[in-house]
Amino acid sequence: MQDLFQEFPSVSKADWLRQIAKDLKDKPLEDLDWQLSNGLVVSPFVHADDFETNPAPLSDQPNPWEICEDVKVDDPNTANRQTLDALEAGAEGLCFWLDRPLEAGDFRQLLSGVHLDFIGLHFAGSAVAENPGMVLGNLEKLAQQRGLSTTQLRGSLAYDPVPVSKIVDWSYLADLLEYAREKFPHFKIIQVGTPELRFGEVPSAELSPERSSGVLLRNANTYLQKLSERGIPVKDVAAAMQFSVPLGKSYFLEIARLRAFKLLWFNVLNAWNTPLQPPSITAHFQPAAYSEDLYSNMIRATTMAMSAVQGGAGRLTVLPYDARREAKAAYPQAFSRRIARNVQHLLKMESALDEVADPAAGSYYIETLTLQLAVRTWREIDLRYPIT
């Protein structure tokens, strides 16, 4: 393979700094620094000389993330129509939001016409939080009626009892994991994170990147500890978990935050002396990231989606540009959902970002930001394990 860089002479960081100082007319380079939360400072100029060796990618495998769409289930018939429209238009997974338990008939109607073994089946909402076993039970019955094995199905439950309950029924959760390991081996049973932000209230203040990631890791560590005490191997607990990560609008910061999170998850597993496996990350947009300008939201959705997939999200839900602003929209909601879906189609089918392993690897700027966030987050959670 021809080395296209051999025609260009190497330039040291010292040479670059001298040229920058000249161009800035002796204005301090520090004036260009990016001031982040909690005193974190990022220089806009990072060079290969800042690294002893070239940073290694966090993964050597491409990232064929799942194009997901939310379906709020108020009426099973209406939700089923939205479901089929989304699938016909290219959605690869659906997240059904259940605010009330569904009877077997309603559950069957919700998934009428859906090939269960072709897509990701995800369930969230208060009904799932209160009784996750109900969803799996209904899904098992429906699979039996259609002559399918539940081992052919993949998906997840947004079940995360640690942040919302002072008393967690760990025996129930351990039994649920054992049942799922046999019947639903391709399901994530624990979702660490609070996805209710998508249909709940906009938070009054966003947590800093290191603090929000720290909360997820601290809670995940609690699951590893409590469930391993009940005889479930740590590797099986880790395999049953996924992380719900809300994305902001800062392009480079969100890429680095997801990469830092992946690095720290490896660190947690290493501390438990268990085989390393990448975290399963489902990414969605913070509602507060959108403005009242719907057309600006269309563009913002693209850059936020790029942050997610370049950071390594395994599943992404793009928020429609008119979310919570339907009265301002000139087009029906079906159009805004289509645009949100197509953002991911462009990134996957035209830009081929799903065929690149760790696209941000080797960017000295993003690598530096990734490491800074990882160190700050590790201090935040204070698990007293060294960064490796």
C-alpha positions as CSV (number, residue, x, y, z in Angstrom):
1,M,0.0,0.0,0.0
2,Q,1.3,3.4,-1.0
3,D,2.2,5.7,1.9
4,L,0.6,9.0,0.9
5,F,2.2,10.8,3.9
6,Q,5.8,10.2,2.9
7,E,5.7,13.3,0.6
8,F,5.1,15.5,3.6
9,P,7.9,16.4,6.0
10,S,7.1,15.7,9.7
11,V,6.6,18.8,11.8
12,S,7.3,18.8,15.6
13,K,4.9,20.3,18.1
14,A,7.5,22.9,18.9
15,D,7.6,24.1,15.3
16,W,3.8,24.2,15.2
17,L,3.6,26.2,18.4
18,R,6.1,28.8,17.0
19,Q,4.0,29.2,13.9
20,I,0.8,29.5,15.9
21,A,2.3,32.1,18.2
22,K,3.4,34.1,15.1
23,D,-0.1,33.8,13.5
24,L,-1.7,34.9,16.8
25,K,0.6,37.9,17.0
26,D,1.8,36.7,20.5
27,K,-1.8,36.4,21.8
28,P,-1.7,33.6,24.5
29,L,-2.5,30.2,23.1
30,E,-4.4,29.5,26.3
31,D,-7.0,32.1,25.3
32,L,-8.2,29.4,22.8
33,D,-8.6,26.7,25.4
34,W,-12.1,25.1,25.8
35,Q,-13.3,25.5,29.3
36,L,-15.6,22.6,30.3
37,S,-17.4,21.8,33.5
38,N,-15.6,21.4,36.9
39,G,-12.5,23.1,35.7
40,L,-11.7,20.7,32.8
41,V,-9.7,22.5,30.2
42,V,-9.1,21.3,26.6
43,S,-6.4,22.7,24.4
44,P,-7.4,23.0,20.7
45,F,-3.9,22.0,19.7
46,V,-2.8,18.4,20.4
47,H,0.1,16.8,18.6
48,A,1.5,13.3,18.2
49,D,4.5,14.5,20.4
50,D,2.0,14.5,23.3
51,F,1.8,10.7,23.1
52,E,4.6,8.2,23.9
53,T,3.0,5.7,21.4
54,N,0.1,6.1,19.0
55,P,-3.2,5.5,20.8
56,A,-4.8,2.1,20.1
57,P,-8.4,1.8,18.9
58,L,-10.9,0.8,21.6
59,S,-12.2,-1.8,19.3
60,D,-11.0,-3.7,16.2
61,Q,-14.6,-4.5,15.1
62,P,-17.0,-2.4,13.0
63,N,-20.0,-1.0,14.8
64,P,-23.3,-2.0,12.9
65,W,-25.5,-0.1,15.4
66,E,-29.2,-0.6,15.5
67,I,-31.5,2.1,14.0
68,C,-34.2,2.3,16.7
69,E,-37.5,4.2,17.0
70,D,-39.7,4.9,20.0
71,V,-43.3,3.8,20.0
72,K,-45.5,5.1,22.9
73,V,-48.2,2.5,23.5
74,D,-51.4,4.3,24.6
75,D,-53.6,2.3,22.2
76,P,-52.2,-1.0,20.8
77,N,-53.9,-0.5,17.4
78,T,-52.5,3.0,16.9
79,A,-49.1,1.8,18.2
80,N,-49.2,-1.1,15.8
81,R,-49.7,1.1,12.8
82,Q,-46.8,3.3,13.8
83,T,-44.7,0.2,14.4
84,L,-45.4,-1.2,10.9
85,D,-44.8,2.2,9.3
86,A,-41.4,2.4,11.0
87,L,-40.4,-1.1,10.0
88,E,-41.5,-0.6,6.4
89,A,-39.4,2.6,6.3
90,G,-36.2,1.0,7.6
91,A,-36.2,0.9,11.4
92,E,-34.2,-2.0,12.7
93,G,-35.4,-2.0,16.3
94,L,-38.4,-0.6,18.2
95,C,-38.6,0.6,21.8
96,F,-42.2,0.2,23.1
97,W,-43.1,2.5,26.0
98,L,-45.7,0.9,28.3
99,D,-47.3,3.0,30.9
100,R,-49.7,0.2,31.8
101,P,-49.5,-3.6,31.7
102,L,-50.8,-5.1,28.6
103,E,-53.1,-8.1,28.5
104,A,-52.1,-11.0,26.2
105,G,-54.6,-9.9,23.6
106,D,-53.3,-6.3,23.5
107,F,-49.7,-7.5,23.4
108,R,-50.5,-9.7,20.5
109,Q,-52.3,-6.8,18.7
110,L,-49.3,-4.5,19.4
111,L,-47.0,-6.9,17.5
112,S,-49.4,-8.0,14.8
113,G,-47.6,-8.3,11.5
114,V,-44.2,-7.9,13.1
115,H,-41.5,-10.6,12.4
116,L,-40.3,-10.9,15.9
117,D,-37.0,-12.7,15.0
118,F,-36.0,-10.0,12.5
119,I,-35.8,-6.9,14.7
120,G,-34.7,-5.6,18.1
121,L,-37.6,-5.7,20.6
122,H,-37.1,-3.2,23.4
123,F,-39.5,-2.4,26.2
124,A,-39.5,0.6,28.5
125,G,-41.9,2.6,30.7
126,S,-43.4,2.4,34.1
127,A,-45.1,-0.9,33.4
128,V,-41.8,-2.5,32.6
129,A,-40.1,-1.0,35.7
130,E,-42.9,-2.4,37.9
131,N,-43.1,-5.9,36.3
132,P,-40.4,-6.8,33.8
133,G,-41.3,-10.5,34.0
134,M,-44.8,-9.6,32.6
135,V,-43.2,-8.5,29.3
136,L,-41.1,-11.6,28.9
137,G,-44.0,-13.8,29.8
138,N,-46.2,-12.3,27.1
139,L,-43.4,-12.4,24.6
140,E,-42.8,-16.1,25.3
141,K,-46.5,-16.9,24.8
142,L,-46.6,-15.0,21.5
143,A,-43.4,-16.7,20.3
144,Q,-44.9,-20.1,21.1
145,Q,-48.1,-19.2,19.2
146,R,-46.0,-18.3,16.1
147,G,-43.8,-21.4,16.3
148,L,-40.7,-19.4,17.2
149,S,-38.1,-20.2,19.8
150,T,-37.5,-17.3,22.2
151,T,-33.7,-17.9,21.8
152,Q,-34.2,-16.4,18.3
153,L,-35.3,-13.1,19.7
154,R,-33.1,-10.1,20.7
155,G,-34.0,-7.0,22.6
156,S,-34.0,-5.4,26.0
157,L,-35.9,-4.4,29.1
158,A,-35.5,-0.9,30.6
159,Y,-35.4,-2.3,34.1
160,D,-33.2,-0.4,36.5
161,P,-34.4,-0.7,40.1
162,V,-31.3,0.6,41.9
163,P,-31.8,4.4,41.4
164,V,-35.5,4.3,42.2
165,S,-35.8,1.9,45.1
166,K,-34.0,1.9,48.5
167,I,-34.9,-1.8,48.8
168,V,-34.2,-3.9,45.7
169,D,-35.5,-7.5,45.6
170,W,-32.2,-9.0,44.5
171,S,-33.6,-12.5,44.7
172,Y,-36.3,-11.6,42.1
173,L,-33.7,-10.0,39.9
174,A,-31.4,-13.0,40.1
175,D,-34.3,-15.3,39.2
176,L,-35.2,-13.1,36.3
177,L,-31.6,-13.2,35.0
178,E,-31.5,-17.0,35.3
179,Y,-34.8,-17.3,33.5
180,A,-33.7,-14.9,30.7
181,R,-30.4,-16.7,30.3
182,E,-32.3,-19.8,29.4
183,K,-35.2,-18.4,27.5
184,F,-34.0,-15.0,26.2
185,P,-30.2,-15.3,25.9
186,H,-30.1,-12.3,23.5
187,F,-32.0,-9.9,25.7
188,K,-30.5,-7.3,28.0
189,I,-32.5,-7.5,31.2
190,I,-31.0,-4.6,33.1
191,Q,-30.8,-1.1,31.6
192,V,-28.6,1.1,33.7
193,G,-29.8,4.7,33.2
194,T,-33.1,6.6,33.3
195,P,-34.6,6.6,29.8
196,E,-37.8,8.3,31.1
197,L,-36.3,11.6,30.1
198,R,-37.6,11.0,26.5
199,F,-41.2,11.1,27.6
200,G,-41.0,12.7,31.0
201,E,-40.1,16.2,32.0
202,V,-37.1,18.1,30.7
203,P,-34.5,18.1,33.5
204,S,-33.8,21.5,35.1
205,A,-30.1,21.0,34.9
206,E,-27.8,18.5,33.1
207,L,-25.2,16.6,34.9
208,S,-21.6,17.1,33.9
209,P,-20.3,14.4,31.5
210,E,-18.1,12.8,34.1
211,R,-20.8,12.9,36.8
212,S,-23.5,11.4,34.6
213,S,-21.2,8.6,33.4
214,G,-20.0,8.1,37.0
215,V,-23.6,7.5,38.1
216,L,-24.0,4.8,35.5
217,L,-20.8,3.0,36.4
218,R,-21.4,3.2,40.1
219,N,-24.9,1.7,39.7
220,A,-23.5,-1.0,37.3
221,N,-20.9,-1.9,39.9
222,T,-23.7,-2.3,42.4
223,Y,-25.4,-4.9,40.2
224,L,-22.2,-6.8,39.7
225,Q,-21.6,-6.9,43.4
226,K,-25.1,-7.8,44.6
227,L,-25.9,-10.4,41.9
228,S,-22.5,-12.1,42.2
229,E,-23.2,-12.5,45.9
230,R,-26.3,-14.5,44.8
231,G,-24.3,-16.9,42.7
232,I,-24.5,-15.3,39.3
233,P,-21.1,-15.0,37.6
234,V,-19.9,-11.5,37.0
235,K,-19.5,-12.1,33.3
236,D,-23.2,-13.1,33.1
237,V,-24.4,-10.1,35.0
238,A,-22.3,-7.8,32.7
239,A,-23.7,-9.6,29.6
240,A,-27.2,-8.9,30.8
241,M,-26.7,-5.1,31.2
242,Q,-27.0,-2.3,28.8
243,F,-26.4,1.4,29.5
244,S,-28.9,4.2,28.5
245,V,-26.8,7.3,27.7
246,P,-28.5,10.6,26.9
247,L,-26.6,12.7,24.4
248,G,-26.0,16.4,24.4
249,K,-25.3,18.7,21.4
250,S,-21.5,19.1,21.9
251,Y,-20.1,17.1,19.0
252,F,-16.5,16.3,20.1
253,L,-17.4,16.1,23.8
254,E,-20.1,13.4,23.2
255,I,-17.8,11.3,21.1
256,A,-15.2,11.4,23.8
257,R,-17.7,10.8,26.6
258,L,-18.9,7.5,25.0
259,R,-15.3,6.4,24.3
260,A,-14.3,7.3,27.8
261,F,-17.3,5.3,29.1
262,K,-16.2,2.3,27.1
263,L,-12.7,2.6,28.5
264,L,-13.9,2.8,32.0
265,W,-16.2,-0.2,31.7
266,F,-13.2,-2.2,30.6
267,N,-11.6,-0.9,33.8
268,V,-14.5,-2.0,36.0
269,L,-14.5,-5.5,34.4
270,N,-10.7,-5.7,34.8
271,A,-11.1,-4.9,38.5
272,W,-13.5,-7.8,38.8
273,N,-11.0,-10.0,37.1
274,T,-13.6,-11.0,34.5
275,P,-13.3,-11.3,30.7
276,L,-13.5,-7.9,29.0
277,Q,-16.6,-7.2,26.8
278,P,-17.6,-3.9,25.3
279,P,-20.5,-2.2,27.1
280,S,-23.9,-2.3,25.3
281,I,-24.8,1.3,24.9
282,T,-28.2,2.6,23.8
283,A,-28.0,6.3,23.0
284,H,-30.8,8.8,22.8
285,F,-31.0,12.6,22.7
286,Q,-31.5,14.9,25.7
287,P,-34.8,16.7,24.9
288,A,-33.1,19.9,26.2
289,A,-30.6,19.7,23.3
290,Y,-33.4,20.8,20.9
291,S,-34.4,24.5,20.3
292,E,-37.7,26.1,19.3
293,D,-36.3,26.3,15.7
294,L,-37.4,23.0,14.1
295,Y,-35.1,23.3,11.1
296,S,-32.1,23.8,13.3
297,N,-33.1,20.7,15.1
298,M,-33.0,18.7,11.9
299,I,-29.3,19.7,11.4
300,R,-28.6,19.2,15.1
301,A,-30.0,15.7,14.9
302,T,-27.4,14.8,12.3
303,T,-24.3,16.0,14.3
304,M,-25.7,14.4,17.5
305,A,-26.3,11.1,15.7
306,M,-22.7,11.2,14.3
307,S,-21.4,11.7,17.9
308,A,-23.3,8.6,19.0
309,V,-22.1,6.2,16.3
310,Q,-18.6,7.5,16.2
311,G,-18.5,7.2,20.0
312,G,-19.6,3.5,19.7
313,A,-23.3,3.4,20.6
314,G,-24.8,0.0,19.8
315,R,-28.4,1.3,19.5
316,L,-29.5,4.8,18.6
317,T,-32.8,6.6,18.8
318,V,-32.9,10.0,17.0
319,L,-35.4,12.4,18.5
320,P,-37.8,13.8,15.9
321,Y,-37.1,17.5,15.2
322,D,-40.5,18.5,16.5
323,A,-40.4,16.5,19.7
324,R,-42.5,18.4,22.3
325,R,-43.0,21.1,19.7
326,E,-45.7,19.5,17.6
327,A,-47.8,22.7,17.5
328,K,-45.0,24.5,15.6
329,A,-44.6,21.8,12.9
330,A,-46.0,22.4,9.4
331,Y,-45.9,18.6,8.7
332,P,-47.5,15.6,10.3
333,Q,-45.6,13.6,12.9
334,A,-45.0,10.8,10.5
335,F,-42.8,13.1,8.5
336,S,-40.6,14.1,11.5
337,R,-40.2,10.5,12.4
338,R,-39.2,9.7,8.9
339,I,-36.6,12.5,8.9
340,A,-35.2,11.2,12.2
341,R,-35.0,7.7,10.7
342,N,-33.3,8.8,7.6
343,V,-30.6,10.6,9.5
344,Q,-29.3,7.2,10.5
345,H,-29.8,5.7,7.1
346,L,-27.5,8.4,5.6
347,L,-24.9,7.6,8.2
348,K,-25.1,3.9,7.8
349,M,-25.9,3.3,4.1
350,E,-24.3,6.3,2.5
351,S,-21.5,7.2,4.8
352,A,-20.7,3.6,5.9
353,L,-19.9,4.6,9.4
354,D,-21.0,1.1,10.5
355,E,-18.1,-0.4,8.6
356,V,-15.3,1.5,10.5
357,A,-13.9,0.2,13.8
358,D,-13.7,3.1,16.3
359,P,-13.8,6.0,13.8
360,A,-12.5,8.6,16.2
361,A,-9.4,6.5,17.1
362,G,-6.1,8.3,16.2
363,S,-7.6,11.8,16.5
364,Y,-5.1,13.3,19.0
365,Y,-7.7,15.9,20.1
366,I,-10.4,13.3,20.8
367,E,-8.0,10.8,22.3
368,T,-6.8,13.5,24.7
369,L,-10.4,14.5,25.6
370,T,-11.3,10.9,26.0
371,L,-8.5,10.3,28.5
372,Q,-9.3,13.5,30.5
373,L,-12.9,12.5,30.8
374,A,-12.0,9.0,31.8
375,V,-9.7,10.1,34.6
376,R,-12.2,12.7,35.9
377,T,-15.0,10.1,35.9
378,W,-13.0,7.5,37.7
379,R,-12.2,10.0,40.4
380,E,-15.9,10.9,40.5
381,I,-17.1,7.3,41.1
382,D,-14.2,6.6,43.5
383,L,-14.2,2.8,43.2
384,R,-10.6,2.8,44.2
385,Y,-9.3,0.8,41.2
386,P,-6.4,2.2,39.1
387,I,-7.0,3.2,35.5
388,T,-5.4,0.6,33.3
